[in-house]
Amino acid sequence: MRNGILYQSLQLHKRIFLSLCVLELVHGLLILVAAWSVTHILARWIPEMNYTQEPASDFLMLAFVLLAITLVHHQQRNRQRSLSDQVRSDCRHKLHTSLLTQEQDPLTFLPVALETIDALDSWFTVVLPCILSLVILVPMILVAAVVQDPLTALIFMVTVPIAPFLLYLIGQLTHSASERQWHELQQLSGGFQELLHGMLTLKLFLQSKAQQERLRELSQSFCQASLQVLRLAFVSSFALELITTLSIALIAVNIGLRLLNGALTFPTAFFLLLLAPEFYQPLRQGGSAFHSAMTTYTAEKSLHHFLNSCDSQLDGQHKQLQVPPTIRTVALSFHYPDTQALVLQDLDLTFPANHTTVLTGTSGAGKTTLLRLLAGLSQPTAGHVLLNEVPLDQLAPDSCHKLVSYVPQEPHLFTASLADNVSLFQPVPHERIRQALRLSSLEEWVSHLPAGLDTRLGTDGVSISNGQCHRLGLARAIIQNRPIVLMDEPTAGLDEATEQQVLLALSAFCRHRTMILVSHRPAVMAWADHQIELSCAKEEQL
């Protein structure tokens, strides 16, 4: 399919794909030369063949050709690995983009990001080499056979279509078996993750053994589905081995009888016998390649939803906006999937440019949800978010990222250095990072760290408090320096003195920006230019 992941990957990495085609062409020529060299060396020992060429030169040429075949094969494997690594890296990048811009179920996302993408590797390391051999090597050997002996070439052509027809019949069973295997894998991954997350609760209510039994049943189902796929792969490989062996035997018998009758010379007969196994080798590999292709096809279908949703967002428009923009919501409503209760309902709000607005309201009023809608991280159920009258959903993600900084209520802490946590792994001078930390009132804390900006944070590093994590999110927004800043509880967990320092930094930072904050703190509400109080939406049926 032209819109498939694998087809698009070959379009994006044409240079590597073309180099693989060239290497396969060279590989085919070297096989023909090697077969011809072996034929001439053996023909020398037949008395009636009066060759005058020195034997040493023949053996030297054969050794050179065999060495060249090994080097070409090594280069092919390297390029196949490189192509596979690049394509899987691109897919993971798109999946991460989809995860950040859309609501995704972690139970289904995790196996897709790991096992499903890794399954694409077999297409580049098993299926693609087999396809290239069928398209390039097999026709080259067939042309050589036509030149040497048309009758043998005719037998080649008659026996070749049997294998694809057999693979088609087996494929009808393999396709459904592969889909069942992936479904059982997703069920097993989801059940295992649920068990880990809820282990404490299950222990308290004495339900852990029941959950373990369910996990055992899921594991058994996955094993049975995998064994069914392996059985089909074994049957297809055995059938192809049988067909190709019988075809080679048919050609060998035909050539032997004609050689005895004098219809063929020894060099021609032996040359064709050497080429016969190479001609059928791609077909013999077709069993494992076909099994890998069906597995990859099933994996590609699983990825289709995630990658297409991301690509559809990439088709947005890149428009020039006067910054900082005025933000308006028009009849904005939102409810979470699988629920009927509206979190936000028919909101018509205005956030003026060059001003700071604070959102207040009771818990559950939808303040955080509104920030996510304004940041483009969630899509409204109804209504629009307008930036200077331009709908936010019509902007490309690149444009949104350059416009909006979003600091969540609990900024994520990466297992990386402090500098990487502030810059989000972007190349930023350390002086700018220090300035952002100083404005966020973290300078004193940084001075006590053992390695300064290189201090490792996260699971294996230095732990930080809630208040420090909030100020780290503020430092990230300062580094990004974007015209729209959305912050969820930026001063939560801070004492009054530190809160005043942060507000002082925000006063300098908010100039020429449209800033929207969620907060319950009286100091923040007094500091902001405008205040909007949200109330819980009425529960209505959509």
QUICORVEN-V943713 format. One record per residue. N is the residue number from 0. PSI is psi in radians with two decimals (999 if undefined). Layout:
n:N psi:PSI
n:N psi:PSI
This chain:
n:0 psi:2.42
n:1 psi:-0.40
n:2 psi:0.19
n:3 psi:2.77
n:4 psi:-0.76
n:5 psi:-0.69
n:6 psi:-0.76
n:7 psi:-0.60
n:8 psi:-0.66
n:9 psi:-0.55
n:10 psi:-0.66
n:11 psi:-0.50
n:12 psi:0.95
n:13 psi:-0.63
n:14 psi:-0.79
n:15 psi:-0.71
n:16 psi:-0.75
n:17 psi:-0.64
n:18 psi:-0.61
n:19 psi:-0.67
n:20 psi:-0.76
n:21 psi:-0.75
n:22 psi:-0.65
n:23 psi:-0.64
n:24 psi:-0.78
n:25 psi:-0.70
n:26 psi:-0.75
n:27 psi:-0.76
n:28 psi:-0.71
n:29 psi:-0.63
n:30 psi:-0.74
n:31 psi:-0.75
n:32 psi:-0.73
n:33 psi:-0.75
n:34 psi:-0.70
n:35 psi:-0.65
n:36 psi:-0.78
n:37 psi:-0.69
n:38 psi:-0.77
n:39 psi:-0.62
n:40 psi:-0.76
n:41 psi:-0.61
n:42 psi:-0.40
n:43 psi:-0.49
n:44 psi:-0.07
n:45 psi:2.21
n:46 psi:-0.71
n:47 psi:-0.18
n:48 psi:1.77
n:49 psi:1.34
n:50 psi:2.44
n:51 psi:-0.11
n:52 psi:2.53
n:53 psi:2.38
n:54 psi:-0.60
n:55 psi:-0.67
n:56 psi:-0.63
n:57 psi:-0.80
n:58 psi:-0.64
n:59 psi:-0.74
n:60 psi:-0.74
n:61 psi:-0.75
n:62 psi:-0.70
n:63 psi:-0.73
n:64 psi:-0.75
n:65 psi:-0.68
n:66 psi:-0.72
n:67 psi:-0.67
n:68 psi:-0.72
n:69 psi:-0.77
n:70 psi:-0.72
n:71 psi:-0.73
n:72 psi:-0.69
n:73 psi:-0.74
n:74 psi:-0.66
n:75 psi:-0.81
n:76 psi:-0.71
n:77 psi:-0.76
n:78 psi:-0.61
n:79 psi:-0.76
n:80 psi:-0.74
n:81 psi:-0.77
n:82 psi:-0.75
n:83 psi:-0.78
n:84 psi:-0.75
n:85 psi:-0.73
n:86 psi:-0.77
n:87 psi:-0.62
n:88 psi:-0.72
n:89 psi:-0.74
n:90 psi:-0.74
n:91 psi:-0.63
n:92 psi:-0.75
n:93 psi:-0.67
n:94 psi:-0.70
n:95 psi:-0.66
n:96 psi:-0.74
n:97 psi:-0.66
n:98 psi:-0.63
n:99 psi:-0.44
n:100 psi:-0.13
n:101 psi:2.79
n:102 psi:2.09
n:103 psi:2.54
n:104 psi:2.03
n:105 psi:-0.54
n:106 psi:-0.56
n:107 psi:-0.46
n:108 psi:-0.66
n:109 psi:-0.89
n:110 psi:-0.51
n:111 psi:-0.76
n:112 psi:-0.40
n:113 psi:-1.42
n:114 psi:-0.69
n:115 psi:-0.79
n:116 psi:-0.67
n:117 psi:-0.47
n:118 psi:-0.36
n:119 psi:-0.35
n:120 psi:-0.68
n:121 psi:-0.43
n:122 psi:-0.66
n:123 psi:-0.47
n:124 psi:-0.29
n:125 psi:-0.91
n:126 psi:-0.86
n:127 psi:-0.77
n:128 psi:-0.67
n:129 psi:-0.70
n:130 psi:-0.77
n:131 psi:-0.67
n:132 psi:-0.71
n:133 psi:-0.61
n:134 psi:-0.57
n:135 psi:-0.94
n:136 psi:-0.83
n:137 psi:-0.83
n:138 psi:-0.61
n:139 psi:-0.78
n:140 psi:-0.64
n:141 psi:-0.71
n:142 psi:-0.75
n:143 psi:-0.68
n:144 psi:-0.68
n:145 psi:-0.71
n:146 psi:-0.70
n:147 psi:-0.79
n:148 psi:1.78
n:149 psi:-0.56
n:150 psi:-0.75
n:151 psi:-0.69
n:152 psi:-0.63
n:153 psi:-0.70
n:154 psi:-0.70
n:155 psi:-0.86
n:156 psi:-0.60
n:157 psi:-0.66
n:158 psi:-0.37
n:159 psi:-0.78
n:160 psi:-0.25
n:161 psi:-0.72
n:162 psi:-0.85
n:163 psi:-0.64
n:164 psi:-0.71
n:165 psi:-0.72
n:166 psi:-0.61
n:167 psi:-0.76
n:168 psi:-0.75
n:169 psi:-0.56
n:170 psi:-0.48
n:171 psi:-0.58
n:172 psi:-0.67
n:173 psi:-0.63
n:174 psi:-0.88
n:175 psi:-0.60
n:176 psi:-0.68
n:177 psi:-0.72
n:178 psi:-0.71
n:179 psi:-0.66
n:180 psi:-0.78
n:181 psi:-0.64
n:182 psi:-0.76
n:183 psi:-0.60
n:184 psi:-0.75
n:185 psi:-0.71
n:186 psi:-0.72
n:187 psi:-0.76
n:188 psi:-0.76
n:189 psi:-0.73
n:190 psi:-0.68
n:191 psi:-0.70
n:192 psi:-0.71
n:193 psi:-0.70
n:194 psi:-0.74
n:195 psi:-0.76
n:196 psi:-0.62
n:197 psi:0.30
n:198 psi:-0.75
n:199 psi:-0.80
n:200 psi:-0.71
n:201 psi:-0.66
n:202 psi:-0.74
n:203 psi:-0.64
n:204 psi:0.22
n:205 psi:0.71
n:206 psi:0.17
n:207 psi:-0.66
n:208 psi:-0.65
n:209 psi:-0.71
n:210 psi:-0.64
n:211 psi:-0.63
n:212 psi:-0.71
n:213 psi:-0.70
n:214 psi:-0.63
n:215 psi:-0.68
n:216 psi:-0.72
n:217 psi:-0.68
n:218 psi:-0.71
n:219 psi:-0.72
n:220 psi:-0.73
n:221 psi:-0.71
n:222 psi:-0.74
n:223 psi:-0.71
n:224 psi:-0.69
n:225 psi:-0.71
n:226 psi:-0.61
n:227 psi:-0.72
n:228 psi:-0.74
n:229 psi:-0.65
n:230 psi:-0.80
n:231 psi:-0.67
n:232 psi:-0.70
n:233 psi:-0.77
n:234 psi:-0.77
n:235 psi:-0.71
n:236 psi:-0.74
n:237 psi:-0.76
n:238 psi:-0.73
n:239 psi:-0.69
n:240 psi:-0.73
n:241 psi:-0.80
n:242 psi:-0.81
n:243 psi:-0.64
n:244 psi:-0.76
n:245 psi:-0.64
n:246 psi:-0.77
n:247 psi:-0.70
n:248 psi:-0.72
n:249 psi:-0.77
n:250 psi:-0.72
n:251 psi:-0.76
n:252 psi:-0.78
n:253 psi:-0.80
n:254 psi:-0.70
n:255 psi:-0.79
n:256 psi:-0.73
n:257 psi:-0.55
n:258 psi:-0.70
n:259 psi:-0.60
n:260 psi:-0.11
n:261 psi:0.18
n:262 psi:-0.33
n:263 psi:2.55
n:264 psi:2.81
n:265 psi:-0.80
n:266 psi:-0.73
n:267 psi:-0.78
n:268 psi:-0.82
n:269 psi:-0.64
n:270 psi:-0.77
n:271 psi:-0.63
n:272 psi:-0.63
n:273 psi:-0.59
n:274 psi:-0.43
n:275 psi:-0.86
n:276 psi:-0.64
n:277 psi:-0.57
n:278 psi:-0.69
n:279 psi:-0.09
n:280 psi:-0.78
n:281 psi:-0.59
n:282 psi:-0.61
n:283 psi:-0.58
n:284 psi:-0.13
n:285 psi:-0.47
n:286 psi:-0.95
n:287 psi:-0.63
n:288 psi:-0.69
n:289 psi:-0.71
n:290 psi:-0.76
n:291 psi:-0.66
n:292 psi:-0.72
n:293 psi:-0.69
n:294 psi:-0.74
n:295 psi:-0.69
n:296 psi:-0.74
n:297 psi:-0.72
n:298 psi:-0.68
n:299 psi:-0.66
n:300 psi:-0.65
n:301 psi:-0.59
n:302 psi:-0.32
n:303 psi:-0.79
n:304 psi:-0.82
n:305 psi:-0.83
n:306 psi:-0.59
n:307 psi:-0.64
n:308 psi:-0.61
n:309 psi:-0.75
n:310 psi:-0.59
n:311 psi:-0.53
n:312 psi:-0.54
n:313 psi:-0.18
n:314 psi:0.11
n:315 psi:3.02
n:316 psi:2.57
n:317 psi:1.78
n:318 psi:2.57
n:319 psi:2.15
n:320 psi:2.51
n:321 psi:2.17
n:322 psi:2.59
n:323 psi:2.55
n:324 psi:2.76
n:325 psi:2.36
n:326 psi:2.28
n:327 psi:2.54
n:328 psi:2.36
n:329 psi:1.94
n:330 psi:0.78
n:331 psi:2.19
n:332 psi:2.68
n:333 psi:2.43
n:334 psi:2.63
n:335 psi:2.68
n:336 psi:2.59
n:337 psi:0.29
n:338 psi:2.75
n:339 psi:-0.17
n:340 psi:2.21
n:341 psi:2.28
n:342 psi:-0.75
n:343 psi:2.51
n:344 psi:2.06
n:345 psi:0.92
n:346 psi:2.22
n:347 psi:1.65
n:348 psi:2.72
n:349 psi:2.26
n:350 psi:1.77
n:351 psi:2.63
n:352 psi:2.68
n:353 psi:0.39
n:354 psi:2.82
n:355 psi:2.24
n:356 psi:2.35
n:357 psi:2.34
n:358 psi:2.23
n:359 psi:3.02
n:360 psi:2.97
n:361 psi:2.86
n:362 psi:2.32
n:363 psi:0.07
n:364 psi:-0.21
n:365 psi:0.42
n:366 psi:-0.86
n:367 psi:-0.68
n:368 psi:-0.72
n:369 psi:-0.71
n:370 psi:-0.73
n:371 psi:-0.65
n:372 psi:-0.70
n:373 psi:-0.52
n:374 psi:-0.17
n:375 psi:0.18
n:376 psi:-0.39
n:377 psi:2.68
n:378 psi:2.34
n:379 psi:2.62
n:380 psi:-0.64
n:381 psi:2.77
n:382 psi:-3.05
n:383 psi:2.73
n:384 psi:2.17
n:385 psi:2.32
n:386 psi:1.87
n:387 psi:0.77
n:388 psi:0.14
n:389 psi:2.12
n:390 psi:2.34
n:391 psi:-0.62
n:392 psi:-0.13
n:393 psi:-0.11
n:394 psi:2.51
n:395 psi:2.65
n:396 psi:-0.62
n:397 psi:-0.71
n:398 psi:-0.72
n:399 psi:-0.74
n:400 psi:-0.58
n:401 psi:-0.28
n:402 psi:-0.60
n:403 psi:2.32
n:404 psi:2.23
n:405 psi:2.13
n:406 psi:1.86
n:407 psi:3.01
n:408 psi:-0.58
n:409 psi:1.52
n:410 psi:2.41
n:411 psi:2.38
n:412 psi:2.02
n:413 psi:2.60
n:414 psi:1.42
n:415 psi:-3.09
n:416 psi:2.84
n:417 psi:-0.70
n:418 psi:-0.74
n:419 psi:-0.59
n:420 psi:-0.55
n:421 psi:-0.79
n:422 psi:-0.13
n:423 psi:0.77
n:424 psi:0.36
n:425 psi:2.63
n:426 psi:1.67
n:427 psi:2.33
n:428 psi:2.52
n:429 psi:-0.50
n:430 psi:-0.69
n:431 psi:-0.67
n:432 psi:-0.74
n:433 psi:-0.69
n:434 psi:-0.74
n:435 psi:-0.69
n:436 psi:-0.60
n:437 psi:-0.77
n:438 psi:-0.44
n:439 psi:0.16
n:440 psi:0.64
n:441 psi:0.08
n:442 psi:-0.78
n:443 psi:-0.71
n:444 psi:-0.71
n:445 psi:-0.62
n:446 psi:-0.38
n:447 psi:-0.03
n:448 psi:2.55
n:449 psi:-0.61
n:450 psi:0.33
n:451 psi:-2.28
n:452 psi:-0.33
n:453 psi:0.05
n:454 psi:2.32
n:455 psi:2.28
n:456 psi:3.05
n:457 psi:-2.68
n:458 psi:-0.79
n:459 psi:0.19
n:460 psi:-2.69
n:461 psi:2.31
n:462 psi:2.62
n:463 psi:2.77
n:464 psi:3.01
n:465 psi:-0.80
n:466 psi:-0.70
n:467 psi:-0.62
n:468 psi:-0.68
n:469 psi:-0.74
n:470 psi:-0.51
n:471 psi:-0.68
n:472 psi:-0.66
n:473 psi:-0.70
n:474 psi:-0.64
n:475 psi:-0.76
n:476 psi:-0.65
n:477 psi:-0.71
n:478 psi:-0.72
n:479 psi:-0.60
n:480 psi:0.94
n:481 psi:2.75
n:482 psi:-0.34
n:483 psi:2.21
n:484 psi:2.14
n:485 psi:2.14
n:486 psi:2.31
n:487 psi:1.92
n:488 psi:1.07
n:489 psi:-0.37
n:490 psi:0.27
n:491 psi:2.39
n:492 psi:0.12
n:493 psi:2.57
n:494 psi:2.99
n:495 psi:-0.71
n:496 psi:-0.80
n:497 psi:-0.63
n:498 psi:-0.71
n:499 psi:-0.63
n:500 psi:-0.72
n:501 psi:-0.74
n:502 psi:-0.61
n:503 psi:-0.73
n:504 psi:-0.70
n:505 psi:-0.57
n:506 psi:-0.69
n:507 psi:-0.58
n:508 psi:-0.52
n:509 psi:-0.09
n:510 psi:2.37
n:511 psi:0.64
n:512 psi:2.70
n:513 psi:1.92
n:514 psi:2.30
n:515 psi:2.21
n:516 psi:2.59
n:517 psi:2.19
n:518 psi:2.65
n:519 psi:-0.02
n:520 psi:2.27
n:521 psi:-0.62
n:522 psi:-0.70
n:523 psi:-0.75
n:524 psi:-0.62
n:525 psi:-0.51
n:526 psi:-0.57
n:527 psi:2.74
n:528 psi:-0.66
n:529 psi:2.76
n:530 psi:2.30
n:531 psi:2.18
n:532 psi:2.16
n:533 psi:2.50
n:534 psi:2.74
n:535 psi:2.34
n:536 psi:2.58
n:537 psi:2.41
n:538 psi:1.98
n:539 psi:2.70
n:540 psi:2.29
n:541 psi:999
